[in-house]
């Protein structure tokens, strides 16, 4: 029983740590992946598959729990569709964290 509680507490600690900041990285480029028929999540495919191509990091937004933010955006030539995709990812991350915080609050009885 103690091992189960310890595992649950470690999972909660990890989840809270993940909520401490939101980081979105946006890349442009092209990539070809040979995954030998094993398709899964993109991070695993990129890590385990053989890749050819180029990726360029074009924007980074990091938002800390206390509201501090760091943004890296190109000085020029930031295509609108890339900016829109980056902004949508940031918005989705914020909304997800708000939902998770609300869920945690509901679970522990905060209103």
Backbone as ProteinMPNN parsed JSONL, in Angstrom:
{"seq_chain_A": "XXXXXXXXXXXXXXXXXXXXXXXXXXXXXXXXXXXXXXXXXXXXXXXXXXXXXXXXXXXXXXXXXXXXXXXXXXXXXXXXXXXXXXXXXXXXXXXXXXXXXXXXXXXXXXX", "coords_chain_A": {"N_chain_A": [[0.827, -1.197, 0.0], [1.959, 1.248, 0.787], [3.827, 1.638, -1.221], [2.19, 2.12, -3.403], [0.983, 4.553, -2.653], [3.269, 6.132, -2.495], [4.043, 6.102, -5.177], [1.848, 7.413, -6.315], [2.111, 9.935, -5.141], [4.559, 10.71, -6.263], [3.804, 10.844, -8.942], [1.981, 12.951, -8.795], [3.713, 14.992, -7.984], [5.327, 15.197, -10.27], [3.391, 15.983, -12.139], [2.594, 18.489, -11.103], [5.018, 19.812, -11.305], [5.229, 19.862, -14.085], [3.232, 21.666, -14.611], [4.314, 24.004, -13.8], [5.561, 25.539, -15.707], [5.085, 26.587, -19.095], [6.126, 25.683, -22.217], [6.536, 26.403, -25.566], [7.73, 25.398, -28.614], [8.376, 26.229, -31.91], [8.915, 24.955, -35.063], [10.176, 25.165, -38.415], [10.463, 23.626, -41.625], [11.485, 20.647, -43.337], [11.101, 17.117, -43.169], [11.986, 13.749, -43.481], [11.008, 10.617, -42.482], [12.018, 7.381, -41.791], [10.423, 4.898, -40.48], [10.164, 2.203, -40.309], [7.585, 1.078, -40.509], [6.521, 1.4, -37.995], [4.516, 3.388, -36.535], [3.868, 5.954, -34.272], [3.683, 8.171, -31.546], [4.907, 11.411, -32.432], [7.317, 12.275, -31.248], [8.561, 9.877, -30.43], [8.81, 8.58, -32.9], [10.553, 10.338, -34.251], [12.774, 10.117, -32.606], [13.446, 7.364, -32.638], [13.373, 6.616, -35.304], [14.978, 6.744, -38.575], [16.108, 9.736, -39.853], [15.95, 12.293, -42.337], [16.531, 15.557, -43.497], [15.714, 18.991, -42.75], [15.262, 21.072, -39.949], [14.234, 24.108, -38.539], [14.381, 26.055, -35.727], [12.071, 28.462, -35.046], [10.544, 29.978, -33.321], [10.04, 30.513, -29.849], [8.23, 30.258, -26.904], [8.138, 30.702, -23.502], [6.396, 30.365, -20.6], [6.195, 31.083, -17.262], [4.829, 29.905, -14.136], [4.431, 32.047, -12.424], [3.824, 34.099, -14.099], [5.856, 35.336, -15.475], [7.449, 35.637, -18.622], [9.224, 34.415, -21.456], [10.156, 35.177, -24.679], [11.123, 34.176, -27.889], [11.435, 35.292, -30.992], [11.655, 35.592, -34.556], [13.632, 38.251, -35.944], [12.827, 39.261, -38.347], [10.796, 38.43, -41.217], [8.703, 36.522, -40.405], [6.504, 34.342, -41.133], [2.962, 34.657, -41.464], [1.286, 32.356, -41.182], [2.922, 30.64, -39.735], [3.324, 32.072, -37.373], [0.647, 32.139, -36.528], [0.209, 29.389, -36.053], [2.033, 28.964, -33.959], [1.021, 30.746, -31.995], [-1.492, 29.551, -31.607], [-0.742, 27.121, -30.46], [0.373, 28.009, -28.05], [-1.904, 29.172, -26.855], [-3.535, 26.869, -26.637], [-1.991, 25.4, -24.829], [-2.123, 27.041, -22.546], [-4.886, 26.966, -22.012], [-5.203, 24.235, -21.481], [-3.666, 23.934, -19.147], [-5.111, 25.618, -17.428], [-7.483, 24.151, -17.277], [-6.542, 21.793, -16.06], [-5.628, 22.795, -13.6], [-8.064, 23.664, -12.562], [-9.355, 21.195, -12.35], [-7.672, 19.902, -10.434], [-8.183, 21.65, -8.302], [-10.909, 21.169, -7.894], [-10.823, 18.478, -7.151], [-9.476, 18.544, -4.699], [-11.152, 20.113, -3.278], [-11.175, 22.913, -3.452], [-12.548, 26.13, -4.051]], "CA_chain_A": [[0.0, 0.0, 0.0], [2.835, 2.414, 0.865], [4.437, 1.822, -2.541], [1.164, 2.739, -4.245], [0.861, 5.952, -2.239], [4.499, 6.803, -2.898], [3.957, 6.268, -6.626], [0.846, 8.439, -6.584], [2.699, 11.218, -4.768], [5.576, 11.037, -7.27], [3.072, 11.259, -10.137], [1.446, 14.286, -8.528], [4.857, 15.91, -7.998], [5.692, 15.384, -11.673], [2.329, 16.758, -12.794], [2.683, 19.869, -10.625], [6.222, 20.355, -11.93], [4.902, 20.125, -15.481], [2.356, 22.836, -14.652], [5.051, 25.184, -13.36], [5.861, 26.38, -16.859], [4.6, 26.163, -20.41], [7.082, 26.041, -23.253], [6.148, 26.047, -26.924], [8.774, 25.581, -29.617], [7.832, 26.091, -33.259], [9.942, 24.689, -36.059], [9.813, 25.068, -39.821], [11.388, 22.79, -42.371], [10.938, 19.403, -43.865], [11.77, 15.962, -42.6], [11.557, 12.447, -43.972], [11.264, 9.645, -41.43], [11.862, 5.971, -42.095], [10.091, 4.351, -39.173], [9.995, 0.757, -40.441], [6.193, 0.702, -40.291], [6.115, 1.598, -36.593], [4.086, 4.765, -36.324], [3.375, 6.232, -32.93], [3.744, 9.606, -31.329], [5.941, 12.027, -33.26], [8.596, 12.316, -30.538], [9.16, 8.549, -30.504], [9.178, 8.334, -34.293], [11.752, 11.118, -34.557], [13.897, 9.617, -31.813], [13.805, 5.998, -32.981], [13.469, 6.42, -36.744], [16.078, 7.391, -39.29], [15.55, 10.961, -40.408], [16.676, 13.165, -43.25], [15.823, 16.815, -43.672], [16.168, 20.108, -41.925], [14.299, 21.775, -39.116], [14.752, 25.356, -38.006], [13.608, 26.612, -34.619], [11.763, 29.84, -35.431], [9.893, 30.722, -32.242], [9.93, 29.851, -28.552], [7.572, 30.999, -25.834], [8.136, 30.016, -22.213], [5.623, 31.11, -19.605], [6.299, 30.509, -15.931], [3.607, 29.933, -13.339], [4.278, 33.358, -11.804], [3.455, 35.084, -15.112], [7.02, 35.752, -16.254], [7.482, 34.983, -19.929], [10.364, 34.616, -22.338], [9.78, 34.938, -26.07], [12.133, 34.266, -28.935], [10.793, 35.351, -32.31], [12.606, 36.122, -35.528], [13.649, 39.702, -36.115], [12.105, 39.582, -39.577], [10.332, 37.305, -42.023], [7.969, 35.55, -39.587], [5.26, 34.166, -41.895], [1.74, 34.718, -40.662], [0.779, 31.021, -40.856], [3.787, 30.08, -38.691], [2.967, 32.801, -36.153], [-0.678, 31.661, -36.117], [0.368, 28.051, -35.484], [2.712, 29.12, -32.669], [0.067, 31.36, -31.07], [-2.532, 28.561, -31.296], [-0.15, 26.153, -29.53], [0.478, 28.681, -26.754], [-3.269, 29.274, -26.328], [-3.968, 25.524, -26.24], [-1.262, 25.055, -23.612], [-2.688, 27.817, -21.435], [-6.221, 26.429, -21.709], [-5.026, 22.915, -20.872], [-3.215, 24.134, -17.772], [-6.24, 26.149, -16.665], [-8.385, 23.031, -17.024], [-5.927, 20.899, -15.081], [-5.658, 23.462, -12.296], [-9.458, 23.612, -12.105], [-9.598, 19.81, -11.951], [-7.004, 19.693, -9.147], [-8.92, 22.403, -7.297], [-12.159, 20.448, -7.629], [-10.506, 17.22, -6.467], [-9.107, 18.783, -3.29], [-12.211, 20.87, -2.627], [-11.017, 24.371, -3.514], [-13.557, 26.803, -4.9]], "C_chain_A": [[0.866, 1.254, 0.0], [3.481, 2.691, -0.484], [3.452, 2.498, -3.489], [0.989, 4.212, -3.927], [2.091, 6.734, -2.669], [4.486, 7.072, -4.405], [2.977, 7.364, -7.009], [1.388, 9.823, -6.26], [3.768, 11.648, -5.762], [4.904, 11.51, -8.559], [2.513, 12.66, -9.974], [2.562, 15.323, -8.572], [5.282, 16.209, -9.434], [4.668, 16.248, -12.384], [2.39, 18.218, -12.383], [3.911, 20.537, -11.227], [5.974, 20.699, -13.387], [4.011, 21.356, -15.619], [3.099, 24.127, -14.303], [5.422, 26.097, -14.514], [5.277, 25.747, -18.118], [5.632, 26.615, -21.421], [6.591, 25.517, -24.593], [7.307, 26.376, -27.847], [8.145, 25.328, -30.973], [8.981, 25.994, -34.245], [9.346, 24.789, -37.455], [10.841, 24.168, -40.491], [10.685, 21.584, -42.936], [11.755, 18.256, -43.304], [11.155, 14.713, -43.212], [11.959, 11.435, -42.912], [11.045, 8.245, -41.982], [11.665, 5.272, -40.762], [9.831, 2.855, -39.217], [8.582, 0.302, -40.09], [5.697, 0.881, -38.88], [5.762, 3.057, -36.387], [3.512, 4.889, -34.922], [3.384, 7.73, -32.741], [4.982, 10.169, -32.028], [7.292, 12.057, -32.556], [9.308, 10.968, -30.6], [9.622, 8.243, -31.915], [10.462, 9.069, -34.646], [12.974, 10.595, -33.821], [14.381, 8.268, -32.33], [13.981, 5.768, -34.482], [14.707, 7.065, -37.323], [15.486, 8.586, -40.005], [16.518, 11.622, -41.371], [15.87, 14.44, -43.376], [16.413, 17.885, -42.784], [14.998, 20.681, -41.152], [14.979, 23.016, -38.579], [13.819, 25.834, -36.899], [13.355, 28.083, -34.928], [11.09, 30.644, -34.327], [9.846, 29.86, -30.988], [9.191, 30.794, -27.618], [7.638, 30.129, -24.584], [7.436, 30.918, -21.211], [5.73, 30.372, -18.278], [5.013, 30.723, -15.16], [3.344, 31.314, -12.739], [3.954, 34.463, -12.812], [4.629, 35.605, -15.917], [7.046, 34.974, -17.562], [8.764, 35.345, -20.665], [9.893, 34.282, -23.739], [10.997, 35.092, -26.958], [11.381, 34.207, -30.254], [11.8, 35.939, -33.285], [12.499, 37.637, -35.659], [12.879, 40.13, -37.362], [11.648, 38.284, -40.242], [9.721, 36.188, -41.177], [6.621, 35.351, -40.267], [4.032, 34.075, -40.991], [1.239, 33.33, -40.27], [1.634, 30.337, -39.78], [3.473, 30.75, -37.359], [1.614, 32.326, -35.624], [-0.595, 30.277, -35.466], [1.016, 28.122, -34.102], [1.738, 29.687, -31.627], [-1.03, 30.376, -30.662], [-2.006, 27.523, -30.311], [-0.01, 26.749, -28.132], [-0.908, 28.76, -26.096], [-3.776, 27.914, -25.847], [-3.271, 25.087, -24.958], [-1.804, 25.771, -22.386], [-4.04, 27.244, -21.027], [-6.136, 25.065, -21.044], [-4.605, 23.056, -19.419], [-4.328, 24.692, -16.892], [-7.216, 25.027, -16.319], [-7.832, 22.076, -15.984], [-5.93, 21.512, -13.686], [-7.07, 23.465, -11.717], [-9.798, 22.206, -11.604], [-8.947, 19.518, -10.604], [-7.751, 20.413, -8.027], [-10.215, 21.701, -6.91], [-11.91, 19.183, -6.813], [-10.188, 17.459, -5.002], [-10.081, 19.711, -2.583], [-12.016, 22.367, -2.596], [-12.087, 24.966, -4.412], [-13.106, 28.196, -5.188]], "O_chain_A": [[0.557, 2.219, -0.699], [3.664, 3.849, -0.856], [3.84, 3.351, -4.286], [0.861, 5.032, -4.836], [1.98, 7.861, -3.149], [4.877, 8.152, -4.849], [3.24, 8.151, -7.918], [1.159, 10.775, -7.006], [3.873, 12.834, -6.075], [5.368, 12.456, -9.196], [2.562, 13.466, -10.903], [2.385, 16.407, -9.129], [5.565, 17.359, -9.77], [5.03, 17.144, -13.147], [2.251, 19.101, -13.23], [3.853, 21.703, -11.619], [6.458, 21.721, -13.873], [4.042, 22.021, -16.655], [2.567, 25.221, -14.492], [5.581, 27.303, -14.324], [5.018, 24.545, -18.181], [5.977, 27.795, -21.479], [6.273, 24.337, -24.735], [7.805, 27.502, -27.857], [7.457, 24.325, -31.165], [9.889, 26.825, -34.263], [8.159, 24.531, -37.655], [11.945, 23.976, -39.983], [9.458, 21.519, -43.002], [12.94, 18.4, -43.004], [9.946, 14.644, -43.431], [13.115, 11.397, -42.49], [10.004, 7.96, -42.573], [12.616, 5.076, -40.006], [9.323, 2.293, -38.247], [8.399, -0.734, -39.45], [4.549, 0.544, -38.588], [6.636, 3.872, -36.093], [2.765, 4.028, -34.458], [3.12, 8.48, -33.682], [5.983, 9.47, -32.188], [8.321, 11.88, -33.208], [10.522, 10.916, -30.8], [10.711, 7.703, -32.108], [11.358, 8.498, -35.267], [14.084, 10.627, -34.352], [15.586, 8.046, -32.45], [14.664, 4.828, -34.888], [15.398, 7.833, -36.653], [14.472, 8.462, -40.691], [17.737, 11.519, -41.232], [14.64, 14.398, -43.362], [17.459, 17.709, -42.16], [13.879, 20.758, -41.659], [16.153, 22.986, -38.21], [12.617, 25.996, -37.111], [14.297, 28.865, -35.059], [11.067, 31.874, -34.391], [9.643, 28.648, -31.052], [9.495, 31.985, -27.553], [7.243, 28.963, -24.606], [7.823, 32.068, -21.001], [5.399, 29.191, -18.181], [4.212, 31.601, -15.483], [2.193, 31.713, -12.563], [3.824, 35.627, -12.435], [4.429, 36.253, -16.944], [6.703, 33.792, -17.599], [9.307, 36.438, -20.508], [9.3, 33.227, -23.966], [11.794, 36.016, -26.799], [10.765, 33.195, -30.587], [12.69, 36.694, -32.892], [11.426, 38.22, -35.505], [12.343, 41.237, -37.417], [12.069, 37.19, -39.865], [10.173, 35.045, -41.231], [5.686, 36.109, -40.01], [4.073, 33.493, -39.907], [0.808, 33.139, -39.133], [1.117, 29.54, -38.998], [3.368, 30.078, -36.334], [1.448, 32.133, -34.42], [-1.246, 30.023, -34.452], [0.597, 27.421, -33.18], [1.643, 29.17, -30.514], [-1.453, 30.363, -29.506], [-2.738, 27.087, -29.423], [-0.25, 26.063, -27.139], [-1.056, 28.447, -24.915], [-4.376, 27.815, -24.776], [-3.894, 24.47, -24.093], [-1.93, 25.178, -21.315], [-4.31, 27.058, -19.841], [-6.914, 24.768, -20.138], [-5.138, 22.364, -18.551], [-4.472, 24.286, -15.739], [-7.719, 24.962, -15.197], [-8.568, 21.599, -15.121], [-6.204, 20.824, -12.703], [-7.247, 23.286, -10.512], [-10.445, 22.044, -10.568], [-9.587, 18.948, -9.721], [-7.933, 19.864, -6.94], [-10.572, 21.648, -5.733], [-12.674, 18.854, -5.905], [-10.583, 16.667, -4.147], [-9.872, 20.063, -1.422], [-12.641, 23.042, -1.777], [-12.479, 24.366, -5.413], [-13.801, 28.938, -5.883]]}, "name": "protein", "num_of_chains": 1, "seq": "XXXXXXXXXXXXXXXXXXXXXXXXXXXXXXXXXXXXXXXXXXXXXXXXXXXXXXXXXXXXXXXXXXXXXXXXXXXXXXXXXXXXXXXXXXXXXXXXXXXXXXXXXXXXXXX"}
